[in-house]
Amino acid sequence: MTPPDSADAARPVRSDARRNREKLVTVARATFAATDADGTVSLEAIAREAGVGIGTLYRHFPTREALVEAVYAAELDDVATSAATLLKELPPEAALRAWMDRYAAFVETKRGMADVLRAGWASGRIATPMTRQRITAAVGSLLTAGAEAGAFRADADPDDVTTLLLGIFLATTTGPDPARIGRLLDLVVDALRPNR
């Protein structure tokens, strides 16, 4: 296949093509979230669920890795930017707890893509994201707002909180247990409250 010339590359994406790509990513996100790390996700099933043909899927995502990378990038963008949105809608403590639930959903989606992500990162076919830095920055914004409001300790380190969250998610890899994960996340929030 020859690469597109600069005129093709500069041409805007048609709205129906953009909608198809968005539908494919949305369906793939839900599918990967519902699949454990050892499960195989059928690209044909994703295309069918999105209401497009397999050729349309491959036109947007020529490889499984390309689809996984797009899903991962969309999930990471959503979780990283949701902190600011939540802080506009909720007090800092509630915003942090809601954000933790969103982060837990991100981790669940990532589990269904884990093998493809690891292989893609190792081979260089998938760009290594700045996941930890973006997550820690989101945590930092939530902690800063909470400290300013007096809801959180001023000495809480965002990287420490990220480490605690990762520990929770790694410790619960035997299968999603939302009630247990919720209790553990509540303990993290409790640990961030100032001593009174």
C-alpha positions as CSV (number, residue, x, y, z in Angstrom):
1,M,0.0,0.0,0.0
2,T,1.4,3.4,-0.9
3,P,1.3,6.1,1.7
4,P,-1.2,8.9,1.0
5,D,0.2,12.0,-0.6
6,S,0.2,15.3,1.3
7,A,-3.1,16.4,-0.3
8,D,-4.8,13.2,1.0
9,A,-3.3,13.6,4.4
10,A,-4.5,17.2,4.7
11,R,-8.0,16.3,3.6
12,P,-10.5,16.4,6.5
13,V,-12.1,13.2,7.6
14,R,-15.6,12.8,6.4
15,S,-18.2,13.0,9.2
16,D,-19.5,9.4,8.6
17,A,-15.9,8.0,8.7
18,R,-15.3,9.9,12.0
19,R,-18.6,8.5,13.4
20,N,-17.7,5.0,12.4
21,R,-14.3,5.3,14.0
22,E,-15.8,6.6,17.2
23,K,-18.4,3.8,17.2
24,L,-15.6,1.2,16.8
25,V,-13.6,2.7,19.6
26,T,-16.7,2.8,21.9
27,V,-17.7,-0.8,21.2
28,A,-14.1,-1.9,21.5
29,R,-13.8,-0.1,24.9
30,A,-16.8,-1.9,26.2
31,T,-15.7,-5.3,24.8
32,F,-12.2,-5.0,26.2
33,A,-13.6,-4.0,29.6
34,A,-15.8,-7.1,29.7
35,T,-12.9,-9.4,28.7
36,D,-10.2,-10.7,31.0
37,A,-6.5,-10.5,30.1
38,D,-6.6,-14.1,28.7
39,G,-9.7,-13.6,26.6
40,T,-9.6,-13.1,22.9
41,V,-11.6,-10.3,21.5
42,S,-13.1,-10.9,18.1
43,L,-12.6,-7.9,15.7
44,E,-15.5,-9.2,13.6
45,A,-17.7,-9.1,16.7
46,I,-16.6,-5.5,17.4
47,A,-17.3,-4.4,13.8
48,R,-20.7,-6.2,13.9
49,E,-21.7,-4.6,17.2
50,A,-20.6,-1.2,15.9
51,G,-22.8,-1.7,12.9
52,V,-20.0,-1.6,10.3
53,G,-18.3,-4.1,8.1
54,I,-15.0,-5.7,9.0
55,G,-13.4,-3.8,6.1
56,T,-14.4,-0.5,7.8
57,L,-12.7,-1.6,11.0
58,Y,-9.5,-2.5,9.1
59,R,-9.6,0.8,7.2
60,H,-9.5,2.6,10.5
61,F,-7.4,0.1,12.4
62,P,-5.2,-2.1,10.1
63,T,-4.1,-4.3,13.0
64,R,-5.4,-5.4,16.4
65,E,-2.6,-3.4,18.0
66,A,-3.8,-0.2,16.3
67,L,-7.3,-0.7,17.7
68,V,-5.9,-1.5,21.2
69,E,-3.7,1.6,21.0
70,A,-6.7,3.8,20.0
71,V,-8.9,2.3,22.9
72,Y,-6.1,2.7,25.4
73,A,-5.4,6.3,24.3
74,A,-9.1,7.2,24.5
75,E,-9.4,5.7,28.0
76,L,-6.3,7.4,29.2
77,D,-7.5,10.8,27.9
78,D,-10.8,10.3,29.5
79,V,-9.5,9.3,32.9
80,A,-6.8,12.0,32.9
81,T,-9.1,14.8,32.0
82,S,-12.0,13.8,34.1
83,A,-10.4,15.1,37.3
84,A,-10.9,18.7,36.2
85,T,-14.5,18.1,35.1
86,L,-15.3,16.4,38.4
87,L,-13.8,19.2,40.4
88,K,-16.1,21.6,38.6
89,E,-19.1,19.5,39.6
90,L,-18.3,18.2,43.0
91,P,-16.5,19.1,46.2
92,P,-12.9,17.8,46.2
93,E,-13.4,14.8,48.4
94,A,-16.4,13.6,46.3
95,A,-14.5,14.5,43.1
96,L,-11.5,12.3,44.2
97,R,-13.7,9.4,45.1
98,A,-15.7,9.6,41.8
99,W,-12.4,9.9,39.9
100,M,-11.1,6.8,41.6
101,D,-14.1,4.9,40.3
102,R,-13.3,6.2,36.8
103,Y,-9.7,5.1,37.2
104,A,-10.9,1.6,38.4
105,A,-12.9,1.4,35.2
106,F,-9.8,2.3,33.1
107,V,-7.8,-0.4,34.8
108,E,-10.6,-3.0,34.1
109,T,-10.6,-2.0,30.4
110,K,-6.8,-2.2,30.3
111,R,-6.9,-5.8,31.7
112,G,-8.8,-7.0,28.6
113,M,-6.0,-5.5,26.4
114,A,-3.1,-6.4,28.6
115,D,-1.4,-9.1,26.5
116,V,-1.7,-7.0,23.3
117,L,-0.4,-3.9,25.1
118,R,2.6,-5.6,26.6
119,A,3.5,-7.2,23.3
120,G,3.1,-4.0,21.4
121,W,5.1,-1.9,23.9
122,A,7.9,-4.5,23.9
123,S,8.1,-4.6,20.1
124,G,7.8,-0.9,19.7
125,R,4.6,-1.2,17.6
126,I,2.6,0.6,20.2
127,A,4.0,3.9,21.6
128,T,4.8,3.7,25.3
129,P,2.3,6.1,26.9
130,M,3.0,8.5,29.8
131,T,0.3,6.8,31.8
132,R,1.8,7.1,35.3
133,Q,2.7,10.7,34.9
134,R,-0.8,11.6,33.6
135,I,-2.6,9.7,36.3
136,T,-0.3,11.2,39.0
137,A,-1.0,14.7,37.6
138,A,-4.8,14.1,37.8
139,V,-4.4,12.9,41.4
140,G,-2.2,15.9,42.2
141,S,-4.9,18.3,41.0
142,L,-7.5,16.6,43.1
143,L,-5.3,16.6,46.2
144,T,-4.4,20.2,45.7
145,A,-8.1,21.2,45.5
146,G,-8.8,19.1,48.6
147,A,-6.0,20.5,50.6
148,E,-7.1,24.1,49.7
149,A,-10.6,23.2,50.8
150,G,-9.3,21.7,54.1
151,A,-10.7,18.2,53.1
152,F,-7.3,16.6,52.6
153,R,-3.9,16.6,54.2
154,A,-1.5,19.2,52.7
155,D,1.4,16.7,52.8
156,A,-0.2,14.0,50.7
157,D,2.1,13.1,47.8
158,P,0.3,12.4,44.5
159,D,2.7,9.7,43.5
160,D,2.1,7.9,46.9
161,V,-1.6,8.0,46.2
162,T,-1.1,6.6,42.7
163,T,1.0,3.8,44.2
164,L,-1.7,3.0,46.7
165,L,-4.3,2.9,43.9
166,L,-2.1,0.6,41.8
167,G,-1.6,-1.6,44.8
168,I,-5.4,-2.0,45.2
169,F,-5.9,-2.8,41.5
170,L,-3.0,-5.3,41.4
171,A,-4.3,-7.0,44.6
172,T,-7.7,-7.5,43.1
173,T,-6.6,-9.1,39.8
174,T,-8.4,-12.3,40.5
175,G,-11.6,-10.8,39.2
176,P,-13.5,-7.6,39.6
177,D,-15.1,-7.3,43.0
178,P,-16.6,-3.8,42.9
179,A,-17.7,-3.9,46.6
180,R,-14.2,-4.8,47.8
181,I,-12.5,-2.3,45.5
182,G,-15.0,0.4,46.7
183,R,-14.1,-0.3,50.3
184,L,-10.4,-0.1,49.6
185,L,-10.8,3.2,47.7
186,D,-12.8,4.6,50.6
187,L,-9.9,3.7,52.9
188,V,-7.5,5.7,50.7
189,V,-9.9,8.7,50.9
190,D,-10.0,8.3,54.7
191,A,-6.2,8.2,54.9
192,L,-6.1,11.6,53.1
193,R,-8.3,13.4,55.5
194,P,-6.4,15.8,57.9
195,N,-6.0,14.7,61.5
196,R,-8.5,16.4,63.7
